[in-house]
Amino acid sequence: MSIYQTSQQDCEQQLLEKFKDLIVEHNEQTGSNIPTEYELELSKTQTIAFERFKKGESLLILGSAGCGKSFLIKQFHKWITNNQQKTMYLTSTTGISAYNIGGITINSFMGIGTGESSVETLIRRLKYKTSIKNRIKMTDILVIDEISMMSASVFEKINHICQILKRSNKPFGGIQIILTGDFLQLETIFNSTTTLNNKSGDNRLIIESELFKKMFTKSTIVLQENFRQKTDTKYIDILMRIRKGLQNEEDIKTLQTRLLDTDNNSLIHLVSSNKKAQLINSKQLNKIKSDDIIFECQFSRYGNTETCDLLEKELLSQFSQRGIDTLKLRKGCRVLLIKNLDISLGLVNGSIGTVKDFINNKVVVEFDNGVTEQIGKIEWELEIDNSKIVATQIPFMLAYSITIHKSQSLSLDKAILDLADCFCNHMVYVALSRVRSLEGVYLHSFNPKKITVNEKLLDFINEIETKN
């Protein structure tokens, strides 16, 4: 979903992998030239990006929600793993996005904390962090997802650190840089210790960085296809206008028809704040008169102690943001699956169901598609520099409410959206674009005045799209 592309794209990917060996065998036996997995999976613009990536170009890959950015990252990584003797790392500016692409946050990767300190201070702090220094020195390709959440200042600091450690004046010390994201989704928040910015008064957006302009003015690819809402073209058109703040009266009227009775507790609520999400989850869970069953996340460590400490901290942070570091469930509660389990049964990331029982440390869930399964703990892995952390946990989170910020990884069939309290640019668009069709949108509240965009970012996107 922003995971790879959408849960449907994940399904297609995994099904294609099952046929890969058969395709190769058929081609060898018959002399045929049936396309193999990369050609089958990639759209036209994704293929263009893929070919330029293989040539070693640094790229800025942009696109609206559901266009396949995260999916494309996975294909890059798969190709490098299978075909090249290069070291590639997947990172993101946010823990949720890093979780989705199987990577770590860029600040953890670089060892820069919040990124607020000077380059000199950051380099000095790396003096005794041998594993981080060696990792950067050995990096050939670095992916940074959700690039809209990074400031110009931090972008430039990362460049300087890479140049110093790689002993090269080339941008990022010669590392091939792949930036992905959508500047018309959630943007940089300045003066916050929770984001990659500084407090020196340098509030430049990344698009205002001269380094960024130099590197990517002629190296930007815009993915145009929409895979998430592809069966609802009317809804796609509405979303594309809202994304740029170009909604018309008819769009507003259409959305207002979705102001419906939202007392249905079987649907997940997307809300603006953590406080509201926690309140809804607690309220609904406490309505269920049964005992709490608690599942704790467990970790296994393999390799260098310092690297394992970093990986465990990173994975624990990602789990905490999901609310699954310690998971409290009750018989009868609603849960959302956060991992693809069985494509043939439709048990994919974003599937929602109801807990029916607990048997032998497994959760019996009846999914909304009619499938009932016993699901136990599964493994998540993070691996860097021959060191690895394996976490085991039940792959569910409570499905009553989640914040709009944390929903960026999801594709949902149905959801209740509380949009009256949206407080930043592009937030309404992000919430609406989580849902696959207009029919699946249930508006609890809606204020058209909350549909806002950052004009600088909009001008940048319009210019890029014109050139593409």
N, C-alpha and C positions, 0 to 999 in steps of 0.2 A: 504494500500500500504505500504510502510513501515508502513502504517496506521494500518491495522490489519495484513494484509498479502499481499493482493492485493485488488483492488476494487472487483475483481471476488470472492475472498475469503469472503469479506464482504457480497456480495450478497448471497453466499452459507450459511453463518452464519445466516443471517436474514430470509432466506427461511426456514432453519431448525428450527428456533425458532417458526415459525408459525405452524410447524407440531409437536412441542414438546408435547403439551397437548394431541393431538390425539394419539401419540405414547404411552404416559403414560396410557391414558384411555384404549387403545387397550390391553396393557399388563395386566392391572388389570382385564379386562373382560374375557380375553381368556387364561391367564396364560402364554402368550408368553414372550419372552425375547428379543424383538427388542432393539438394542442398542439405548441409549438416546444420548443427544446432544454432550457430550464431546467425547464419543467413535466415533460418526459419523464424527465429525469435525476434529479430530486430526490424523495426519499421524503417522507412526510407531515411528519415533524418537521423535516426539512431545509427543506421549503417554508416552514414557520412561521418558522424562523430567517432564511430568505432575505427574507421579507416584512418582518420587523422590521429587518433590516439595511438594506433599501431606504428605510425611514423615517428612517434616521439614528441608530438606537439603538446605544448601546454594549452589547455582549453578552458573556456568558461561555457558551461552547458546550462542553459536556462529553459524554463518552461512552466506552464501553469500546473496546478494540482492535478495529479493523475496522468501526467504525460509520459511517465516512465523514466524519470531521472535516476531514482534509486535502483531500479531494475538494470539500467545501463551500467551503473557503477559495478554491480555484481558481475556483469558480463566482462567488463574490463579486467576485473580481478581474476575471474576464471581463466581468461585467455592468458594473462601473465603467468598464472600458476602452472598452466599446462604447456606453455610454449616458449617462455623466456626465462633466461637466467638473470632476472632483475628483482629487486626488492621493492615491493609496493605496499603502502600502508593506507588503510581506510580510516578517515577521521571525520568528525563533524563538530560544528560549534555547539551543538546541544546533545545532552545525554540520550534523549529519546531517539533522535535521528541516528546517533552512533550505534545505539542498540539495534536499530532496524537494518543497518548495513553490515552489522557484525564487526564494528570497529570500536574505537575509543574517541573521547573528545580531543580536539586539537590541543587544548591547554594541557591535558594529561600527557599527550604524545610529546609535546615540546618541553614539558616541565616548567611552565611559566606561571602557574597559579592562575590568578584572574587576569594577568597580562597588564596590570596597572603600572608596574615599575618600569624604570628606564631599561634600555637594552643592556647597558653596562651592569646594572644590578642583576638582571636576569641571567646574563652570562656568568657573573660571579657566583650566583646560586647553583649554576650547573657544574661548578668546578668539581664537586664531589659526587655528582650524579653520573657515574661512569656509563651505566647502561643507557641512559637517555642520550648522552653525547655520542656514544658509539652507534646508537640507532639512527640518529640524524645523519651522521657521517656515512652510513651505509645505505641511506635511502636513495632510490632511483626515481620513484614515482610517489607523489603524495596527493591523495584525494581529500578535499575539504568540502563536506556537504553543508547545506543550509548556510551558504555563504552570506546571505542577506543579514544574518545575525552578527557578523563580524564588523568591527570598525576599521577605518583606514589605519589608525594608529597601531592596532594589534597586527594587522596584515603586514605592515612595514617592519615591525619588530621581529616577526617570524622570519621575514626575508633576511634581515641583518644577522640574526642568529645562525641561519643556515649558511650564509656567506662566510661568516667567521669560522664555523666548525668545518665547512667543506673547503675552506681556503680558496675561495673563488669569488670573483666580482660579478659573475653571471647572476641573473635574478634567481633567488633562492639557492645560490651556490651550484646551479646547473640541474637542480631537481626538476623533473617534469611535474608541473602543477596542474591538477584537474579540479576546478571549482564548479560546484553544482548548486542549484537552488532556484528560487523565484523571488525576485525583489518586490513583487506585489503580494507576497504573503507576509508573515510576521517579520518585523524589522528590528534593527539594532535598538536596544534600550540603553541609553547612556546613564552614567552616574549610578550604576548598580553593581554591587559586588557579586552578583550572580551571573553576570555576563562578561564577555571578553572585551572590556573597554578599560579606559583609564580615567583618572580624575584630574588630569592636568589641564582640562579645558579644551582639549583637542576632540571636538565632537564631529569630526568629518565622517561622512558615510564612506564606505569602502569605494564607491564609484567616484569619489572625489580624490582618491589617491593617484598621484602621478604614476607611481609604479603600476598600479592596477590598469590605468589607461594604456600605458606603454605595452604591457604584456598582452592585453586581451581585446584591444580595439578591433583588431583584425583576426581574432582567434575566438570568436563567440559563435555558438550554435544554439539556435532556438528550436526546441522540440515542439511541434505544433499539434501532434495527435493527442486525443484525450481517450484514455482507456477506461477510466473510472465510470464516466457517465455516457459511454458511447452508444447505449441503447436509447437514450433520451436526448435527442438533438435539440429540442426546445429548451430543455434545462441547461444544456451546454451553452446555448446562445445567451441565456440570462446570466449565467455565471461569468462568461467572458466579458459581458458589459459591466457587471458589478465589479469584477476584478480591476477594471480601469476607471471606475467611478462614472461610467457612461450609462447607467441604468435609466430606463425611460418610465413613463407613467404606467405603461402596460406591464412592465416587469414588476413594478411595485404592487399593482393590482393582483397580478398572478401570485406573488408571494403572500399577499394578504389573504388569499383564499386558503392558505395553509395554516392560518390561525385557528387551530382546532382544539378540541377537548384534549388536554394533555395529562389527564389523571391516570393514564395507562402506565402502570409501574413495570411493564415488561419491556418498555423502550428505554434506551440509554439517553440521559440528559447531557447535552453539551452546554456548559456554563462558563462564565467569564472569570471566576475566581476559585482558588483552592478551597477557601472557606465554604463557599456555597456547595462545591462538589462534595466535600467531606460531610457537610450537614445532610445532604440528600442521601449519601451512602449510609451514614450512621442511622438516620431516621428509618430508612427502608429495611436495613438489616435488623434493627431493634424491633420492628413489627413482627418479626418471625420468632415464634415462641419455641425455640429449640436451642440445644447447647452449641457453643462455639467449638469449632474444630480448627485448630491452628497448625499451619504448615510453615516451618522455618526453612529458609534457604540454607543450603550446605555447600561448602567449598572444598575442592581438592586442589593441591598445588603441585606443580611439576617444574623444576628448574631453578633459576637464579632467584634468591630471596628478595632482592630489591625490585626486580621486575615483577615477581609474583605479588609483592605488596602493592605495586602500582595497579596491576590488573585486577586484584581483588577489590581495591578501593573503587576503581572505575566501574566494575560490574555491580558492586553493591549500590553505588550511586544510581546506576541505571535501573536497578530493581526497585530502589526506594522511590524513584520518580514514578514508577509504574504502580507502586503500592503493593509490591509482591515480595519484598524482603522478608516480611512476616505477614502471611496471608491468613486472614480470619474469615472462615466460611460457616454457614449454617445450612442445614437441610431446608430446601425451599428457596434459597437465595438465587438471584440472577448473576450469571458470570459471563465474562467475555473471554474467548480464547485468544491468546496472544502469540500463538505459534502454529505453523502449518503442520497438521498431524497426519491426515489421511485424505488425499485429494479425491479418491473415488467416493468417499462418504460425504464430501463437502465440508470436512472439518478443517477450516482454514483460518488464518489470522483474521479476527473480526467476527467470527461466528459467535452467536449468543445463545445461551440455553439456561436451564434451571437445574440446580443441584437436587438430585433425588435421594441420594444416599452416600454413605462412606463405607467402603469395604476394603479391608487390608491395606490401609494407607493410600487408597485410591478414591477418587471422586467419581460418583456415578452421575452423569449429566445427560439430561434429555434436551437435545438441541432443538431450536425452533424449526429446523427442517425435518423433524420427526425421528432423527437418528439418536439412539441412546448408547452411550459408551462409558466404560470404566477407564479413567485416565489417571495415571500415577505421575510421579515426578519424572521430568525429562532433563536433559543436559543442555546447558549453554556453555560455549567455549570462547575464551579470548586467548590468543596466542601471539606473542611477540618475541623475536630474538631467541627462539628455541625454548622459551619459557611459556607455561600455559596454566591457566586457571579454568577449572571445570566447576560450574555451579549447577546444582540440581534443585528444582522447585516445581510445584504444580503450575502448569502453564495457563493460569487464569487470573483475572482481576475482577473485582466487583463491577457489575454492569449497570449500576443505577445512574452514575454520573461521573463525568470526567471533564477537566477544563478544556477549553478550546485550544489552548497552547499545547496541551499534551495529546490532543486528538489528531495532530498533524500526521501521525503514522497510520491512521485508520481509514478504511473504506467501509461504510455502513449501509445496510439495506434500508434501515429506518432509524430515525433519531428525533428526540425532542430538543429543539434549539431555543435557548434563552438568550435573545440577542439585544434586548433593550439596554443592557449594562455594558456592552462592548466599549472598551476604553482606549483602543489604539487603532491606527490605520490598518486596513486590510483584514481586520478581525472577523467582520461579518462574512466576507468572502471565504476565509479559511473554514469557518463553521459550515457554511452552506455546501462547500465543495467536498466535505467529508461524505455526503450522502449521495448514493448512486443515481437517484432519480427524484424528480419533484414529488412524485407520489409518496416517497419515503420521508419527506420533510414534514415534521409536525412543529409548528411554531408556538412556543409558550408565550413569547413576547417578541415584538419586532418594531424597531424605530428606524425608518429609512434614513434619518439624519445621521445614524451611526455608520452608514456606508461611507467611509472616507479613505482617501489614498494619499500617499506622500508624493507631492508634485514633482520633486526632483527625481525620484525613482521612476515615476510614470514617464517623464520626459526621456530618461535614459532607456527605458524599455521600448518606447515608441521609436526612438532613433535606431536601436539595435534591430528591431523587427523590420523597419524600413530597409535597412542594409541587407538583411537576410532574405 
